[in-house]
Amino acid sequence: MSGDSSRNNPFDAGLPALERAWKLAAEYIASLPERPVAQAVTAAEMEALLDESLPETGMDPAEALEEWFRRAERGIVASSGPRFFGYVIGGTTPAALAGDWLAATIDQDAGLWDAATAAVHTERVVARWLKELFGLPMEWTGTPATGATHANLIGLAAARQWAGIQRGFDPAEDGLGGQPPIPVISSTEIHMSARKSLSTLGLGRASLRTVPAIDGRVDVGALERALDETDGACIVVTNAGEVNTGAFDPLDEIADLCERHPSEAWLHVDGAFGLFAALTESKANLLGGIERADSVAVDAHKWLNVPYDSGFAFVGEERWLLDAFRIGAAYIAEGDFPDPGAQVPELSRRFRGLPMWCALKAFGRQGYRELVQRCLDNAALLGGWLEAEADFELLAPVNLNIVCFRFAPAEHDEPTRDDLNRRLVEAVQHDGRAFVTPTTWQGKGAIRAAFDNWATTPDDTRILFEALTELARGLMHETGA
């Protein structure tokens, strides 16, 4: 370090707050194995705990931090802990958390090369590492995103650009008004984030044509007929890991259909969590044909177990990204390659690549293989236990890391079973031992348990199973059955 050490350093004032943050964080992390996953708190109670007028004068930063934690703690859901099985939410490895803290400390704008040189090159390394991890073509372009929703938008923006050019106009320059519509085809199980992307990109949710899915997997014959009935370039959106059951669309077969289409079709793969199947010997075949896609979306805050928000988009031809998100201004210097801000919607963004770099460096390929396999084993364990219970049924095979099931006592009709499943989810969430979320699958009220936390053990899985069965018996007692 250089400079006059006797001069007052304005940043010294922040050190007590950082020390307090470290203390709170350390205590919180230590509590995760035993901490209630959620606490019964209402919206009105949280509003009363947190709502206040803007302070006229400030207070000590360390005291402000501790006050927030004290007031908000009842509403903190331990989603990073080992017994959170809701949605598809991963945890945070120690290396990733440390990287995230450092990323916030150095506060780089990773959208501009000359403002964040180390950050930009770190993220280029992370992109290469992830391509190696997932078995994606090395010539593809990879760019960080906030998550799979954002990554889907980035991939579909490139797809829109490609399809528009094939149809005789430039979507980024000309806009979509008055231009030929760009058809989009997917299955009925397309994720809501892809629908949202179509809306955001101006393609419109109504542009989407859905074909049936059989047990979560697209009906290839129906998709072929839809492509045959579509004139001109179009976009096909597929799932590598459907969110209710973990089912995979047959990518190789779909890639054949896209290539045979007279005007070709852009193949986009939503691989939010399913892309991690590439790390296992038993499930890697589910991704056969992924290398033939044109764009792929993946989450990092799921199975990579890095903090929110984090994901990656991969696109086969960089030109479509650059055409979609091109930037230029007198005050932006040109470097040896495009600024990252020319590949994504944001110009300014945080250094998301550092937590990923730290996580990948600390775990390595083998560490992530073991992590993913543990999750698969735990999911299979829960599935087997539930299948052996007379009052529970699996609604789908345990394809990967998601267990889709329902509480289905024989003495009750379907509407009553649907209500019992809703009440069972509420009971588990209020109980605090574990956390699951509800869904509807093939018209039936159901429950999902997703396994993608690095710290979850068979003991945690057992706690979930015991909570489900005990609370289900309590509901049966309430109904007089």
C-alpha positions as CSV (number, residue, x, y, z in Angstrom):
1,M,0.0,0.0,0.0
2,S,1.1,3.6,-0.6
3,G,0.2,7.0,0.7
4,D,0.4,8.8,4.0
5,S,-0.8,6.4,6.7
6,S,-1.3,9.2,9.2
7,R,-4.1,10.7,7.0
8,N,-7.7,9.8,8.1
9,N,-9.2,7.0,6.0
10,P,-12.9,7.6,5.5
11,F,-13.4,3.9,4.9
12,D,-12.3,3.1,8.5
13,A,-15.7,4.2,9.7
14,G,-17.3,1.2,7.9
15,L,-15.1,-1.5,9.6
16,P,-17.3,-1.9,12.7
17,A,-20.3,-2.6,10.5
18,L,-18.4,-5.2,8.6
19,E,-17.3,-6.8,11.8
20,R,-20.9,-6.9,13.0
21,A,-22.0,-8.3,9.6
22,W,-19.4,-11.1,9.9
23,K,-20.7,-11.9,13.4
24,L,-24.3,-12.0,12.3
25,A,-23.4,-14.1,9.3
26,A,-21.3,-16.6,11.2
27,E,-24.1,-17.1,13.8
28,Y,-26.7,-17.5,11.0
29,I,-24.6,-20.1,9.1
30,A,-23.9,-22.0,12.3
31,S,-27.7,-22.2,13.0
32,L,-28.7,-23.6,9.6
33,P,-28.5,-27.3,10.5
34,E,-31.0,-26.9,13.4
35,R,-32.8,-23.6,12.5
36,P,-36.5,-23.8,11.7
37,V,-36.7,-23.5,7.9
38,A,-39.6,-21.1,8.2
39,Q,-41.4,-19.5,11.0
40,A,-45.2,-18.9,11.1
41,V,-45.4,-15.2,10.4
42,T,-48.2,-13.3,8.5
43,A,-47.8,-10.5,6.0
44,A,-49.4,-8.1,8.5
45,E,-46.9,-9.1,11.2
46,M,-44.0,-8.5,8.9
47,E,-45.4,-5.2,7.8
48,A,-45.7,-4.2,11.5
49,L,-42.1,-5.3,12.2
50,L,-40.5,-3.5,9.3
51,D,-42.7,-0.5,8.3
52,E,-41.6,2.9,9.4
53,S,-41.1,6.4,8.0
54,L,-37.9,7.4,6.4
55,P,-35.5,8.5,9.2
56,E,-34.7,12.2,9.3
57,T,-31.2,11.5,10.7
58,G,-28.9,8.6,10.4
59,M,-27.5,6.1,12.9
60,D,-24.4,4.0,13.3
61,P,-24.1,1.5,10.4
62,A,-23.4,-1.4,12.6
63,E,-26.4,-0.7,14.8
64,A,-28.6,-0.3,11.7
65,L,-27.5,-3.7,10.4
66,E,-28.2,-5.4,13.7
67,E,-31.6,-3.6,14.1
68,W,-32.7,-4.9,10.7
69,F,-31.7,-8.4,11.5
70,R,-33.5,-8.3,14.8
71,R,-36.7,-7.0,13.4
72,A,-36.7,-9.1,10.2
73,E,-35.5,-12.5,11.5
74,R,-38.9,-14.1,11.9
75,G,-39.4,-13.6,8.1
76,I,-36.1,-15.0,7.0
77,V,-36.7,-18.3,5.3
78,A,-33.6,-20.6,5.7
79,S,-33.7,-21.4,2.0
80,S,-29.9,-21.9,1.9
81,G,-30.1,-24.6,4.6
82,P,-30.1,-28.3,4.1
83,R,-33.9,-28.9,4.7
84,F,-35.3,-26.5,2.2
85,F,-36.9,-28.6,-0.6
86,G,-39.2,-26.0,-2.1
87,Y,-39.1,-24.7,-5.7
88,V,-35.6,-25.5,-7.0
89,I,-33.3,-23.5,-4.8
90,G,-29.7,-24.4,-4.0
91,G,-27.6,-23.3,-1.1
92,T,-24.3,-21.4,-1.0
93,T,-21.0,-23.2,-0.6
94,P,-18.5,-21.5,1.7
95,A,-16.2,-20.6,-1.2
96,A,-19.1,-19.1,-3.2
97,L,-20.2,-17.0,-0.2
98,A,-16.7,-15.7,0.4
99,G,-16.4,-14.9,-3.3
100,D,-19.7,-13.0,-3.2
101,W,-18.6,-10.9,-0.2
102,L,-15.4,-10.0,-2.0
103,A,-17.3,-9.2,-5.2
104,A,-19.5,-6.7,-3.2
105,T,-16.4,-5.3,-1.6
106,I,-14.4,-4.5,-4.7
107,D,-17.7,-3.4,-6.4
108,Q,-16.8,-3.9,-10.1
109,D,-19.1,-3.0,-13.0
110,A,-18.6,-6.2,-15.0
111,G,-20.3,-4.8,-18.0
112,L,-17.3,-2.7,-19.1
113,W,-13.8,-4.1,-19.8
114,D,-11.8,-1.0,-18.9
115,A,-13.8,-0.5,-15.7
116,A,-13.4,-4.1,-14.5
117,T,-10.6,-5.8,-16.3
118,A,-10.0,-8.6,-13.8
119,A,-13.7,-9.2,-13.5
120,V,-14.3,-9.5,-17.3
121,H,-11.5,-12.0,-17.7
122,T,-12.5,-14.0,-14.7
123,E,-16.0,-14.4,-16.2
124,R,-14.5,-15.5,-19.5
125,V,-12.6,-18.2,-17.6
126,V,-15.8,-19.2,-15.8
127,A,-17.6,-19.5,-19.1
128,R,-15.0,-21.9,-20.3
129,W,-15.0,-23.9,-17.1
130,L,-18.8,-24.3,-17.3
131,K,-18.6,-25.4,-20.9
132,E,-16.1,-28.1,-19.9
133,L,-18.3,-29.0,-16.9
134,F,-21.5,-29.4,-19.0
135,G,-19.8,-30.8,-22.2
136,L,-20.9,-27.8,-24.3
137,P,-19.0,-26.8,-27.5
138,M,-16.0,-24.7,-26.6
139,E,-16.6,-22.3,-29.5
140,W,-19.9,-21.2,-27.9
141,T,-20.2,-17.8,-26.2
142,G,-21.1,-17.8,-22.6
143,T,-22.3,-14.8,-20.6
144,P,-23.4,-14.4,-16.9
145,A,-27.0,-13.8,-16.2
146,T,-29.2,-13.2,-13.1
147,G,-30.6,-16.7,-13.4
148,A,-32.4,-18.9,-15.9
149,T,-35.2,-16.4,-16.4
150,H,-32.6,-13.8,-17.6
151,A,-30.6,-16.5,-19.4
152,N,-33.7,-17.6,-21.3
153,L,-34.3,-14.0,-22.3
154,I,-30.8,-13.6,-23.5
155,G,-30.9,-16.8,-25.6
156,L,-34.3,-16.0,-27.0
157,A,-33.2,-12.5,-27.9
158,A,-30.4,-14.1,-30.0
159,A,-33.1,-16.4,-31.5
160,R,-35.4,-13.5,-32.3
161,Q,-32.5,-11.8,-34.1
162,W,-31.7,-14.9,-36.1
163,A,-35.3,-15.6,-37.0
164,G,-36.0,-12.0,-38.0
165,I,-33.0,-11.9,-40.4
166,Q,-34.2,-15.1,-42.0
167,R,-37.6,-13.5,-42.5
168,G,-36.1,-10.4,-44.1
169,F,-35.9,-7.8,-41.3
170,D,-33.6,-6.8,-38.4
171,P,-35.6,-7.0,-35.1
172,A,-33.0,-5.0,-33.2
173,E,-32.9,-2.2,-35.7
174,D,-36.4,-2.3,-37.3
175,G,-38.5,-3.4,-34.4
176,L,-41.3,-6.0,-34.7
177,G,-44.1,-3.6,-35.7
178,G,-45.5,-4.4,-39.1
179,Q,-43.1,-7.3,-39.6
180,P,-43.8,-10.9,-40.2
181,P,-44.5,-12.7,-36.9
182,I,-41.9,-15.0,-35.6
183,P,-43.5,-18.4,-34.6
184,V,-42.4,-20.0,-31.3
185,I,-43.2,-23.7,-30.6
186,S,-42.8,-25.6,-27.3
187,S,-44.6,-28.1,-25.2
188,T,-47.4,-27.4,-22.7
189,E,-44.7,-27.7,-20.0
190,I,-42.7,-24.7,-21.1
191,H,-41.5,-22.8,-18.1
192,M,-43.1,-19.6,-17.1
193,S,-39.8,-17.7,-17.4
194,A,-39.7,-18.6,-21.1
195,R,-43.2,-17.3,-21.6
196,K,-42.2,-14.1,-19.7
197,S,-39.2,-13.7,-22.0
198,L,-41.4,-13.9,-25.1
199,S,-43.6,-11.1,-23.6
200,T,-40.6,-9.0,-22.7
201,L,-38.9,-9.4,-26.1
202,G,-42.1,-8.3,-28.0
203,L,-42.6,-11.7,-29.5
204,G,-45.7,-12.0,-27.4
205,R,-47.1,-14.8,-25.3
206,A,-49.7,-15.3,-28.0
207,S,-47.0,-16.2,-30.5
208,L,-46.4,-19.4,-28.7
209,R,-47.9,-22.6,-30.0
210,T,-47.8,-25.4,-27.5
211,V,-48.0,-29.1,-28.3
212,P,-48.8,-31.9,-25.8
213,A,-46.3,-33.3,-23.4
214,I,-46.5,-36.9,-22.2
215,D,-45.5,-37.2,-18.5
216,G,-43.6,-33.9,-18.9
217,R,-41.8,-34.8,-22.0
218,V,-42.7,-33.2,-25.3
219,D,-44.7,-35.3,-27.8
220,V,-42.2,-35.5,-30.7
221,G,-44.8,-36.5,-33.2
222,A,-47.0,-33.5,-32.3
223,L,-43.9,-31.2,-32.5
224,E,-43.0,-32.5,-35.9
225,R,-46.6,-31.8,-37.1
226,A,-46.4,-28.3,-35.7
227,L,-43.1,-27.6,-37.5
228,D,-44.5,-29.0,-40.8
229,E,-47.4,-26.5,-40.5
230,T,-45.1,-23.6,-39.8
231,D,-43.7,-21.6,-42.7
232,G,-40.4,-19.8,-42.5
233,A,-37.9,-19.6,-39.7
234,C,-39.1,-20.3,-36.2
235,I,-38.0,-20.9,-32.6
236,V,-38.3,-24.1,-30.7
237,V,-38.1,-24.0,-26.9
238,T,-37.3,-27.3,-25.1
239,N,-36.9,-28.4,-21.5
240,A,-33.8,-30.2,-20.0
241,G,-35.5,-30.8,-16.7
242,E,-39.2,-30.0,-16.4
243,V,-39.9,-28.4,-13.1
244,N,-42.6,-30.7,-11.7
245,T,-41.0,-34.0,-12.5
246,G,-37.5,-33.4,-13.9
247,A,-38.5,-34.9,-17.3
248,F,-36.2,-34.2,-20.3
249,D,-37.3,-33.5,-23.8
250,P,-35.4,-35.7,-26.3
251,L,-33.0,-33.2,-27.6
252,D,-31.4,-35.2,-30.3
253,E,-34.7,-36.0,-32.0
254,I,-35.8,-32.4,-31.7
255,A,-32.5,-31.2,-33.2
256,D,-33.2,-33.5,-36.2
257,L,-36.6,-31.9,-36.7
258,C,-35.2,-28.4,-36.5
259,E,-32.5,-29.2,-39.1
260,R,-35.0,-30.8,-41.4
261,H,-37.4,-27.8,-41.3
262,P,-37.2,-26.1,-44.7
263,S,-36.2,-22.7,-43.2
264,E,-34.5,-24.4,-40.2
265,A,-35.5,-23.6,-36.6
266,W,-33.6,-22.2,-33.7
267,L,-33.3,-24.7,-30.9
268,H,-33.3,-23.2,-27.4
269,V,-32.9,-25.4,-24.3
270,D,-34.0,-24.3,-20.9
271,G,-31.6,-26.3,-18.8
272,A,-32.0,-24.3,-15.5
273,F,-31.1,-27.3,-13.3
274,G,-31.2,-30.2,-15.7
275,L,-27.9,-29.3,-17.4
276,F,-26.2,-30.6,-14.3
277,A,-27.2,-34.1,-15.3
278,A,-24.1,-34.0,-17.5
279,L,-22.1,-34.6,-14.4
280,T,-23.5,-38.0,-13.7
281,E,-22.9,-41.3,-15.4
282,S,-26.4,-42.5,-14.9
283,K,-28.2,-39.3,-16.2
284,A,-25.8,-37.8,-18.7
285,N,-27.6,-39.6,-21.6
286,L,-30.7,-37.4,-20.9
287,L,-28.8,-34.5,-22.5
288,G,-27.9,-36.3,-25.7
289,G,-28.0,-33.7,-28.5
290,I,-27.4,-30.7,-26.2
291,E,-24.4,-29.7,-28.3
292,R,-26.7,-29.3,-31.3
293,A,-28.7,-26.5,-29.7
294,D,-28.4,-22.9,-30.7
295,S,-28.8,-21.5,-27.2
296,V,-28.9,-22.9,-23.6
297,A,-30.0,-21.3,-20.3
298,V,-28.8,-22.5,-16.9
299,D,-29.0,-21.4,-13.3
300,A,-26.0,-21.1,-11.0
301,H,-27.9,-20.4,-7.8
302,K,-29.5,-23.8,-8.1
303,W,-27.1,-26.8,-8.4
304,L,-23.8,-24.7,-8.7
305,N,-24.8,-23.6,-5.2
306,V,-23.7,-19.9,-5.5
307,P,-25.6,-17.0,-4.0
308,Y,-28.6,-15.3,-5.7
309,D,-28.7,-14.0,-8.3
310,S,-26.6,-16.0,-10.8
311,G,-27.0,-17.9,-14.0
312,F,-25.4,-18.3,-17.5
313,A,-26.6,-18.1,-21.1
314,F,-24.7,-19.9,-23.9
315,V,-25.2,-19.1,-27.5
316,G,-23.7,-21.0,-30.4
317,E,-23.0,-17.9,-32.6
318,E,-21.9,-14.7,-30.9
319,R,-23.0,-12.5,-33.8
320,W,-26.7,-12.9,-32.9
321,L,-26.0,-11.8,-29.3
322,L,-24.0,-8.8,-30.5
323,D,-26.7,-7.8,-33.0
324,A,-29.4,-8.1,-30.4
325,F,-27.6,-6.1,-27.6
326,R,-25.1,-3.9,-29.5
327,I,-23.9,-0.8,-27.7
328,G,-21.8,2.2,-28.6
329,A,-21.1,5.7,-27.4
330,A,-18.3,8.2,-27.5
331,Y,-17.6,7.6,-23.9
332,I,-17.2,3.8,-24.2
333,A,-13.7,2.7,-25.2
334,E,-13.3,-0.1,-27.7
335,G,-11.2,-3.0,-26.5
336,D,-9.8,-6.2,-28.1
337,F,-13.2,-7.9,-27.9
338,P,-16.8,-6.7,-27.2
339,D,-17.6,-5.4,-23.8
340,P,-19.8,-7.9,-21.8
341,G,-22.5,-5.2,-21.8
342,A,-22.9,-5.8,-25.6
343,Q,-24.0,-9.4,-25.0
344,V,-26.7,-8.9,-22.3
345,P,-29.6,-6.4,-21.6
346,E,-27.7,-4.6,-18.8
347,L,-24.8,-2.2,-19.2
348,S,-24.1,-2.1,-15.5
349,R,-24.0,-5.3,-13.5
350,R,-22.3,-6.9,-10.5
351,F,-19.4,-9.2,-10.7
352,R,-21.4,-12.4,-10.6
353,G,-18.4,-14.4,-11.9
354,L,-16.3,-14.3,-8.8
355,P,-18.6,-16.5,-6.6
356,M,-18.8,-19.0,-9.5
357,W,-15.0,-18.9,-9.9
358,C,-14.4,-19.5,-6.2
359,A,-17.0,-22.3,-6.1
360,L,-15.6,-24.1,-9.1
361,K,-12.1,-23.7,-8.0
362,A,-12.9,-25.0,-4.5
363,F,-15.0,-28.0,-5.6
364,G,-13.5,-28.9,-8.9
365,R,-15.2,-31.2,-11.4
366,Q,-15.1,-34.1,-9.0
367,G,-16.6,-32.2,-6.2
368,Y,-19.6,-31.2,-8.3
369,R,-20.0,-34.7,-9.5
370,E,-20.3,-35.9,-5.9
371,L,-22.7,-33.0,-5.0
372,V,-25.1,-33.8,-7.8
373,Q,-25.0,-37.5,-7.1
374,R,-25.8,-36.9,-3.4
375,C,-28.8,-35.0,-4.5
376,L,-29.9,-37.8,-6.8
377,D,-29.4,-40.3,-4.1
378,N,-31.4,-38.3,-1.5
379,A,-34.3,-37.8,-4.0
380,A,-34.4,-41.5,-4.8
381,L,-34.4,-42.2,-1.0
382,L,-37.4,-40.0,-0.4
383,G,-39.2,-41.4,-3.5
384,G,-38.6,-45.0,-2.2
385,W,-39.9,-44.2,1.3
386,L,-43.0,-42.5,0.0
387,E,-43.7,-45.2,-2.5
388,A,-43.8,-47.7,0.3
389,E,-46.4,-45.7,2.3
390,A,-50.0,-46.7,1.6
391,D,-51.3,-43.2,1.9
392,F,-48.8,-41.6,-0.4
393,E,-48.2,-42.0,-4.2
394,L,-45.6,-40.9,-6.6
395,L,-47.1,-39.0,-9.5
396,A,-44.0,-39.4,-11.7
397,P,-40.8,-41.4,-11.6
398,V,-37.9,-39.7,-9.8
399,N,-36.2,-38.7,-13.1
400,L,-33.5,-36.6,-11.5
401,N,-33.6,-34.5,-8.3
402,I,-37.4,-33.7,-8.0
403,V,-39.9,-35.9,-6.2
404,C,-43.5,-35.2,-7.3
405,F,-46.0,-36.9,-5.0
406,R,-49.3,-36.6,-3.2
407,F,-51.0,-37.6,0.0
408,A,-53.8,-39.8,-1.3
409,P,-55.6,-41.7,1.4
410,A,-58.0,-44.3,-0.2
411,E,-61.0,-43.3,1.8
412,H,-61.2,-39.8,0.4
413,D,-62.4,-38.6,-3.0
414,E,-60.2,-36.5,-5.4
415,P,-61.4,-33.0,-4.3
416,T,-60.8,-33.9,-0.7
417,R,-57.3,-35.3,-1.5
418,D,-56.5,-32.0,-3.3
419,D,-57.5,-30.1,-0.2
420,L,-55.5,-32.4,2.0
421,N,-52.3,-31.9,-0.1
422,R,-52.8,-28.1,0.1
423,R,-53.2,-28.3,3.9
424,L,-50.2,-30.7,4.2
425,V,-47.9,-28.3,2.5
426,E,-49.1,-25.5,4.8
427,A,-48.6,-27.8,7.8
428,V,-45.0,-28.7,6.8
429,Q,-44.1,-25.0,6.2
430,H,-45.5,-24.0,9.5
431,D,-43.9,-26.9,11.3
432,G,-40.4,-25.6,10.5
433,R,-38.6,-28.9,10.2
434,A,-38.5,-28.8,6.5
435,F,-40.0,-26.9,3.6
436,V,-41.8,-28.1,0.5
437,T,-44.0,-26.4,-2.1
438,P,-47.3,-27.3,-3.8
439,T,-48.1,-27.9,-7.5
440,T,-50.8,-29.4,-9.7
441,W,-49.8,-32.3,-11.9
442,Q,-52.1,-33.9,-14.4
443,G,-55.0,-32.3,-12.8
444,K,-54.2,-33.5,-9.3
445,G,-53.1,-31.4,-6.3
446,A,-49.6,-32.5,-5.5
447,I,-46.4,-31.7,-3.6
448,R,-42.8,-31.2,-4.9
449,A,-39.5,-31.8,-3.1
450,A,-36.4,-30.6,-4.9
451,F,-32.9,-31.7,-3.9
452,D,-30.1,-29.4,-4.9
453,N,-28.4,-28.2,-1.7
454,W,-24.8,-29.1,-1.2
455,A,-25.3,-29.7,2.5
456,T,-28.4,-31.9,2.5
457,T,-27.8,-35.4,4.0
458,P,-29.8,-38.6,4.2
459,D,-30.7,-37.5,7.8
460,D,-32.2,-34.3,6.5
461,T,-34.2,-36.4,4.0
462,R,-35.4,-38.6,6.8
463,I,-36.5,-35.4,8.7
464,L,-38.6,-34.4,5.7
465,F,-40.1,-37.8,5.4
466,E,-41.0,-37.9,9.1
467,A,-42.5,-34.5,9.0
468,L,-44.7,-35.4,6.0
469,T,-45.9,-38.7,7.5
470,E,-46.5,-37.3,11.0
471,L,-48.4,-34.2,9.8
472,A,-50.4,-36.3,7.3
473,R,-51.5,-38.5,10.2
474,G,-52.6,-35.4,12.1
475,L,-54.7,-34.2,9.1
476,M,-56.3,-37.6,8.9
477,H,-57.2,-37.4,12.6
478,E,-58.7,-34.0,12.1
479,T,-60.9,-35.3,9.3
480,G,-62.0,-38.2,11.5
481,A,-60.5,-40.9,9.2
